[in-house]
Amino acid sequence: MMKKFLTITSMICMGVWAQAQVQQDVADTMAIPGTVVTRNIRYATADPKQDLDVYKPVGVAGSKLPLVIWIHGGGWRMGGKKNMDVVAYLVGHGYAIASVGYRYSQDSVFPAQIRDCYAAVGYIFKHAAELGVDTARVVVAGASAGGHLASLLGMSLNNKRRDFGAGALRAGCIKAVINFYGPGDMYAFHGDGAGYNVDSAGSSVSKLLGAPCILRPDLAKWASPATYVDRGDPPVLILHGDKDPIIHYYLGVLFYNVLRTSGVRAQLITIPGGGHGGPEFSDAARQAQVLDFLKTYLL
């Protein structure tokens, strides 16, 4: 009798879990009006998360569109390629978006994440004709952890980092970088965040690197976009809230000044009262600033 009860209980729990998963998937699905989506394009085969989705405006068959390669946030250990609401409006302005999934830190520590980003970009360039995108007009962007990875890719590309999987990608193939509230210097990332301590063994940064930054500054430098900054890097747009409780505002200011003093064209947009994400990062004023940046360096 007890065995039967446990079996029934288990089935009920599984049913509740499955229902929750379906609801989560429905809530998480990007539905952008006027958009054609090609989902789950595999750029590598080691992990199910190594795929990408391509969003394009309807009615542009045969066109070569400017492309935004989007890298999602989530502390390098969660989130997904459907989390791209902060740039979804760009499709309505004639841009294609390739939203990239990558391995989580609990499955593979750094540099697995940046290697996946390099692999995804390499795939996109190789298959640009069939994807309908223009390789002369490509920007890489991301939010939070994705902002870090987008910046790391953009800054390290001309350093030919084989440990990052640079491969055949040529310097200059990424025309610009947009970093929404991502850390640009892990070496300077310490102290308390929103309910966590960056220097603890359980923090997202420590899990990414395999050790706390304060104990392994060599790993922190290795994973820092700031390490690879030089005047040959593409222009960078940083958007950061001055009340961000997770990736503190000073990190955005610091990265901006590392870029500026190194001769890289950089712009810092401060969101007054802004936290770690939110609708203020894609309101009408911010959309106009992002579109102006893209027009300057892509069109």
ZITA-V798580 format. One record per pair of residues at least 12 apart in sequence whose C-alpha atoms are under 6 Angstrom apart, sorted by sequence separation. I is the first residue (numbers start at 1). J is the second residue. If there is no record, write none. Layout:
I,J ; I,J
This chain:
40,52 ; 40,53 ; 158,171 ; 199,212 ; 39,53 ; 102,116 ; 157,171 ; 38,53 ; 38,54 ; 37,54 ; 37,55 ; 81,99 ; 36,55 ; 81,100 ; 36,56 ; 81,101 ; 35,56 ; 35,57 ; 36,58 ; 34,57 ; 35,58 ; 34,58 ; 77,104 ; 67,95 ; 69,97 ; 70,98 ; 76,104 ; 77,105 ; 66,95 ; 67,96 ; 68,97 ; 69,98 ; 70,99 ; 71,100 ; 76,105 ; 237,266 ; 241,270 ; 65,95 ; 67,97 ; 235,265 ; 236,266 ; 237,267 ; 238,268 ; 239,269 ; 240,270 ; 241,271 ; 242,272 ; 243,273 ; 231,262 ; 235,266 ; 240,271 ; 242,273 ; 243,274 ; 244,275 ; 147,179 ; 230,262 ; 231,263 ; 242,274 ; 243,275 ; 244,276 ; 147,180 ; 187,220 ; 231,264 ; 241,274 ; 57,91 ; 148,182 ; 186,220 ; 187,221 ; 241,275 ; 139,174 ; 147,182 ; 148,183 ; 138,174 ; 139,175 ; 141,177 ; 148,184 ; 138,175 ; 139,176 ; 140,177 ; 141,178 ; 142,179 ; 143,180 ; 144,181 ; 145,182 ; 139,177 ; 141,179 ; 144,182 ; 186,224 ; 143,182 ; 185,224 ; 56,96 ; 55,96 ; 184,225 ; 185,226 ; 55,97 ; 184,226 ; 54,97 ; 54,98 ; 53,98 ; 53,99 ; 52,99 ; 52,100 ; 52,101 ; 115,164 ; 51,101 ; 115,165 ; 50,101 ; 194,245 ; 30,82 ; 49,101 ; 50,102 ; 193,245 ; 194,246 ; 49,102 ; 193,246 ; 49,103 ; 176,234 ; 178,236 ; 180,238 ; 181,239 ; 175,234 ; 176,235 ; 177,236 ; 178,237 ; 179,238 ; 180,239 ; 181,240 ; 176,236 ; 64,132 ; 65,133 ; 66,134 ; 183,251 ; 64,133 ; 65,134 ; 76,145 ; 64,134 ; 68,138 ; 72,142 ; 73,143 ; 75,145 ; 155,225 ; 66,137 ; 67,138 ; 68,139 ; 69,140 ; 70,141 ; 71,142 ; 72,143 ; 73,144 ; 184,255 ; 68,140 ; 70,142 ; 73,145 ; 156,228 ; 73,146 ; 152,225 ; 155,228 ; 72,146 ; 151,225 ; 155,229 ; 71,146 ; 43,120 ; 155,233 ; 43,123 ; 110,208 ; 109,208 ; 110,209 ; 109,209 ; 105,208 ; 75,204 ; 137,298 ; 86,282
